[in-house]
Amino acid sequence: MKETDSVLFELLEDQYRRYNVPSYIDDDPIQVPHLFGRKEDIEIASFLTASIAWGQRKTIIKHALELMSLMDYQPYEFIRSAGMHDLALFDRFVHRTFNGADCRFFVESLRHMYEYYGGLEAVFTKGFQRDSSIYSALSYFREVFLTTSHEHRSEKHVSSVQTGSAAKRLNMMLRWLVRRDATGVDFGIWTGIPMSGLMIPLDVHVGKVARSLGLLTRRQHDWKAVVEITEKLREFDPEDPGKYDYALFGMGVNRETNFASG
């Protein structure tokens, strides 16, 4: 490893250890699925929370908790048994451009997925197994998810990597559900997708830090940029590149971008 890469490796490892601690949960949307113990509740809460994870973290957490409350903090039971009256509870929900109609579609699509496809993990795993890539997992998930009747406007809330989306929110959810280590921040309850296959959830914070460190040259926040930064991070840890999301996001949120990359 070159000296400059060695310095960068140590920085990333140090920042990963700094942010990948239980107290991270207290200020992050991941706290919402941490309310649950049942696998299906965790993955459904993770998906719904990640689906509205743009904007201020406090607002994301507030609205994700509102969604859980509307489902009586039993998301799996709710999606399996909710009737028209129950779904009407979502009419007043709004998070930025995500509204009640989107909520109803998401619940109905999840119900369809659990009834006919074996659930979220089964769908993502089957997609991944097509060619052992998260790209295929995300593509297949979207294909299945959109088979349920919906308004066209709702499709913008389900990222399409086929059109170049970075799919930040879905990649974040996958990190939550696939990664596992001793700290217990991520859940690691999905076993069909290896940690080595995870892709970095790329947002403005992560992109800014990555560019300052020389990990990313592409200017757009798109799938090609996700591939570029993840491939670079795999050089430092091929088995768990997703762990560096903690380092990059943590430094970005705390505006720690003045690092020399050599």
N, C-alpha and C positions, 0 to 999 in steps of 0.2 A: 504494500500500500504506500503510495506517495506521501510525502510529509504533509502536504496540504490536505490530502484526503484523510490522513490520520488525525489531524487537528479537527477537521470537520466531523469525523466519526466520534471523537471524544465529546465535542460540543453537543451533537445530537443525542448521544447516550446520556449525557449529563442532564439535558433538558427533558428527555423522556422520563428519566427517573424523578425529576423534579415535579412533573405534572401528572404522571401516572400513579397517583396516590388516592386513597379513599376520599379525602377531602375534596377532590376534583368533582365528585358527584354532586356536592352541595350547590354548586353554581352552574351546573350543566344540565341540558335537557335529558341526559341519560338518567337523571334522578326519577323521572316518571316511570319508565319500565322497572326501575329498582323497587317500586312499591309492591311488586308482585312476586310470587314464588312459583306459580304454575307456568310451565313452558309456553303454552299457547297464549296466556295473558301477557307474558313478557314480550313475545315476538309481535303480537298485535299492537301492544302499547308502543313498542319500539318503532314499528312501521308508521303508525299514525302520528307519533311525536316527530319522527324524522320528516314526515311528509309536510309538516308546517314549520320546519326548522329553517326559516330565513327571517332576518330582522334581529331585534334585540333578544338576547337569551332570556331575560326576565319575562318578556312578553310571550316568547315561545313556550316557556314553562307554564306560565299562567293559563294560556289557551289550551295547552296539552292536558293540564289538570282539569280544565273545564270539560274537555272531551271525555276524560275518564269518569268524571262526575255524572255526565249525561248518560253514561253506560253503567251507572251504579258501581263503578270500580270492579266490574266483572266483564271485561271486554270480550272474552271468548264466548261466554254465555249470551251476551247481548247480541253479537253478530249471528249466533245460531238461532236465536228465538225472537228477535225484535220484530214486532208487527208494525203496521202503518202508524199507529198512535205513537209507538216508541220512536220511530224514525222522524216523526214530526217534531220531536224535541230538538232536532238539529237545525230547525228553521231559523233560529235566532243566532246561530253560531257564525262568527266571522273572524278570520285571521287574514288580514291583508286581502288578497284576492281569492282566498280559499273560503267558501261559504257553505251554507246548509245543503245546497244541492250537491256540492262536491262530497260533503260528509255522507249523505245518503248513498251516493254512488259507491264510495269507498267501502262502506259497511256491506252493501249488497254484493259488491265484487269479492270482498273477503269471504262472505258466506258461501258464494259460489265456489270459491277456491278451496275452502275447507270441505265442502260437500263432494266435489267432483275431482279435485286434483291432489288431495291429501294435505293441503295447507301450504302456508308460506314457505316453510323449509323445503318441502318436497318440490315445489315449483322452482325455486332458485337453484336447488341442487340438480334437478333434471336439466335446467338450462346450462348450468356450469359443466355438466358432464358431456355436453355436445362436443366441446373442444378444449375443456379444462381452462375456461377463461371466464372472468367476471363479465366481460363484454357480452358473451352469450347468455350468461345468467340474467343479466339486466334486460337483454333483448327479449328473451323468452318470457320473463315475468311480465313485461309490458304487454306482450302479445296475449297472454292469458288474462291479465287484469282487464283489458279493454274489451273482452268478449261480452261482458255484462252491459246491458243497455245503459246509455249515459248521454248527457249533453256534450256536444263537441268541445265546449269550453273547458270541460274537466280534464281533457287530455293533456293540457299544459302542466298539470300537477303530477304527471307521471313521466319522468324524464326519459327521453329517447336517445340512447347512445348512437343509434343508427343515423341520426341527424347531427351527431357531433356533440351532444350534451355531455358535460363533465359528470352529471348525475351525482352531485355532491351529497345530497340528502340520502339517497339509497346506498351509496358507498359508506356513509357514516353509519347507517343502520347495520350494514353487513359487518363493519368493524365491531359494533356492539355485540352482535350475535355470534360471530365466528371466533374472534380473538379470545384467548384465555391466558391468564398468567396468575401469579400468586396474589396480586393486589386486589383482584376482584372488581375492578371498575367495569371492564367489559365482561359479558356474560359467558361467552364460549359455549353456548348450548346447542349450536348447530355444528354437526360433525361431518356433514357431507361435502363441505367446502373447506379446503386447507387454508390455514393462515397465510401460507406462502403465496396464495393466489389473490389476496386482497389488494385493492387499489386505493390510493390515497383520496380522501374526500377533499377535493380542491375547491377552496373559496378564496375570497379576496385576501384574508389574513394569511392563509397558507401560501398562496401564490406570491405575495409580497416578500415573505421571509425566504421562500425557496429561491426566488430570483436574487435576493441579496446574498445568498450563500452559494450561488452558482449551481444550484440544483435544477434550475429551470430556465430555459432561454426563450421558450415560446411565450408570446405576449397574450394570446387569447386564453380565456379560461374554458377550455373545451376538452374533449376526450383525448386528443393528441397530447395536450399538456399533461393530462392525468397519466398517460402512458410514459411520457418522458420523465416526470418526476418520480414515479414509482419504480421505473427501471433503474434509475440512479440510486434510489434508496435500497433496492435489492442488493446492490453491491456491498452495502454495509451490513445488512442482515437479510439474506435470501429466504430465510424461514419465517420471518415476521416483519416485513417492511412496513406494515400498517401501524406498528408501534410508534413510528416517528411522526405520525399525525399529532400525537400529544406534544412533541417538541415544537413542531412548526406552528400549530395552532396556538399553543401557549405563548410562544414568543410573539406571535402576531397580535394576539388579543392584548398583550401587555406592552405592545409597541417596542419590542426588543429586536430591532432589525438592523442595528448598526454593527454587524459582524463582518469581519474581513474573510473572504473565501479564498484568498490567495490568488 
